[in-house]
Amino acid sequence: MDAKERRSAILQLLRNRTAPVTGAELAARMGVSRQVIVQDIALLRTGGQTIFATPEAWISLITLIFL
């Protein structure tokens, strides 16, 4: 999976979850380091995706709307 596919998969996973997702969980699912996930989340946010950070995890605005 290339970086673009990984970011798309991260976004889809965040949108489909009803609870925040940790960087460690995303890293394990994507087969990369937590730092790569942090960079991917930053790029997604810079690209206009609304992703909120909690003290321990991330959650998508789409998820919050449907809770």
Secondary structure, 3 states (H helix, E strand, C coil): CCHHHHHHHHHHHHHHCCCCECHHHHHHHHCCCHHHHHHHHHHHHHCCCCEEECCCCEEEHHHHHCC
